[in-house]
Amino acid sequence: MEQGWDPEVKKFFLRILNTISMGLIWLITAVAAGIYNKLAWKGDRPIIFVILFYTVAAISLFFVIRYIYRLWKK
């Protein structure tokens, strides 16, 4: 164990880091997929791809929020 660290403080900081990292990973992934693959707007592709992109993004955001909620509920 590190000297001077309270185990509860360490758990609290790990929760904060996990929350920030999961949020950033989701955000970067969604933005990169939307911009790089041009799925965030209708261009030359059919509208179904845009609808599927936003549906998958919303569902994955739900799971990220659920993970964060369960992490902080402990």
Rosetta constraint file for C-alpha pairs under 8 A:
AtomPair CA 1 CA 5 HARMONIC 7.77 0.50
AtomPair CA 5 CA 9 HARMONIC 7.06 0.50
AtomPair CA 5 CA 10 HARMONIC 6.85 0.50
AtomPair CA 6 CA 10 HARMONIC 6.37 0.50
AtomPair CA 7 CA 11 HARMONIC 6.29 0.50
AtomPair CA 8 CA 12 HARMONIC 6.18 0.50
AtomPair CA 9 CA 13 HARMONIC 6.20 0.50
AtomPair CA 10 CA 14 HARMONIC 6.18 0.50
AtomPair CA 11 CA 15 HARMONIC 6.25 0.50
AtomPair CA 12 CA 16 HARMONIC 6.41 0.50
AtomPair CA 13 CA 17 HARMONIC 6.17 0.50
AtomPair CA 14 CA 18 HARMONIC 6.01 0.50
AtomPair CA 15 CA 19 HARMONIC 6.07 0.50
AtomPair CA 15 CA 71 HARMONIC 7.00 0.50
AtomPair CA 15 CA 72 HARMONIC 7.16 0.50
AtomPair CA 16 CA 20 HARMONIC 6.24 0.50
AtomPair CA 17 CA 21 HARMONIC 5.95 0.50
AtomPair CA 18 CA 22 HARMONIC 5.95 0.50
AtomPair CA 19 CA 23 HARMONIC 6.18 0.50
AtomPair CA 19 CA 68 HARMONIC 6.07 0.50
AtomPair CA 20 CA 24 HARMONIC 6.11 0.50
AtomPair CA 21 CA 25 HARMONIC 5.96 0.50
AtomPair CA 22 CA 26 HARMONIC 6.15 0.50
AtomPair CA 22 CA 64 HARMONIC 7.04 0.50
AtomPair CA 23 CA 27 HARMONIC 6.10 0.50
AtomPair CA 23 CA 64 HARMONIC 7.28 0.50
AtomPair CA 24 CA 28 HARMONIC 5.91 0.50
AtomPair CA 25 CA 29 HARMONIC 6.00 0.50
AtomPair CA 26 CA 30 HARMONIC 6.07 0.50
AtomPair CA 26 CA 60 HARMONIC 7.92 0.50
AtomPair CA 26 CA 61 HARMONIC 7.31 0.50
AtomPair CA 26 CA 64 HARMONIC 7.55 0.50
AtomPair CA 27 CA 31 HARMONIC 6.06 0.50
AtomPair CA 28 CA 32 HARMONIC 5.83 0.50
AtomPair CA 29 CA 33 HARMONIC 6.00 0.50
AtomPair CA 30 CA 34 HARMONIC 6.02 0.50
AtomPair CA 30 CA 57 HARMONIC 6.49 0.50
AtomPair CA 31 CA 35 HARMONIC 5.97 0.50
AtomPair CA 32 CA 36 HARMONIC 5.48 0.50
AtomPair CA 32 CA 37 HARMONIC 7.74 0.50
AtomPair CA 33 CA 37 HARMONIC 5.54 0.50
AtomPair CA 33 CA 38 HARMONIC 7.43 0.50
AtomPair CA 33 CA 39 HARMONIC 6.99 0.50
AtomPair CA 34 CA 38 HARMONIC 5.35 0.50
AtomPair CA 34 CA 39 HARMONIC 4.59 0.50
AtomPair CA 34 CA 40 HARMONIC 4.50 0.50
AtomPair CA 34 CA 41 HARMONIC 7.90 0.50
AtomPair CA 34 CA 53 HARMONIC 7.51 0.50
AtomPair CA 35 CA 39 HARMONIC 6.60 0.50
AtomPair CA 35 CA 40 HARMONIC 6.38 0.50
AtomPair CA 38 CA 42 HARMONIC 7.90 0.50
AtomPair CA 38 CA 43 HARMONIC 7.60 0.50
AtomPair CA 39 CA 49 HARMONIC 6.52 0.50
AtomPair CA 39 CA 50 HARMONIC 5.34 0.50
AtomPair CA 39 CA 53 HARMONIC 6.29 0.50
AtomPair CA 40 CA 50 HARMONIC 5.96 0.50
AtomPair CA 40 CA 53 HARMONIC 7.07 0.50
AtomPair CA 40 CA 54 HARMONIC 7.52 0.50
AtomPair CA 41 CA 50 HARMONIC 6.29 0.50
AtomPair CA 42 CA 46 HARMONIC 7.10 0.50
AtomPair CA 42 CA 47 HARMONIC 6.08 0.50
AtomPair CA 42 CA 50 HARMONIC 6.42 0.50
AtomPair CA 45 CA 49 HARMONIC 7.02 0.50
AtomPair CA 46 CA 50 HARMONIC 7.65 0.50
AtomPair CA 47 CA 51 HARMONIC 6.36 0.50
AtomPair CA 48 CA 52 HARMONIC 6.03 0.50
AtomPair CA 49 CA 53 HARMONIC 6.04 0.50
AtomPair CA 50 CA 54 HARMONIC 6.31 0.50
AtomPair CA 51 CA 55 HARMONIC 6.06 0.50
AtomPair CA 52 CA 56 HARMONIC 6.03 0.50
AtomPair CA 53 CA 57 HARMONIC 6.08 0.50
AtomPair CA 54 CA 58 HARMONIC 6.04 0.50
AtomPair CA 55 CA 59 HARMONIC 6.18 0.50
AtomPair CA 56 CA 60 HARMONIC 6.00 0.50
AtomPair CA 57 CA 61 HARMONIC 6.03 0.50
AtomPair CA 58 CA 62 HARMONIC 6.24 0.50
AtomPair CA 59 CA 63 HARMONIC 6.55 0.50
AtomPair CA 60 CA 64 HARMONIC 6.25 0.50
AtomPair CA 61 CA 65 HARMONIC 6.11 0.50
AtomPair CA 62 CA 66 HARMONIC 6.09 0.50
AtomPair CA 63 CA 67 HARMONIC 6.08 0.50
AtomPair CA 64 CA 68 HARMONIC 6.22 0.50
AtomPair CA 65 CA 69 HARMONIC 6.02 0.50
AtomPair CA 66 CA 70 HARMONIC 6.14 0.50
AtomPair CA 67 CA 71 HARMONIC 6.05 0.50
AtomPair CA 68 CA 72 HARMONIC 6.28 0.50
AtomPair CA 69 CA 73 HARMONIC 6.02 0.50
AtomPair CA 70 CA 74 HARMONIC 6.60 0.50
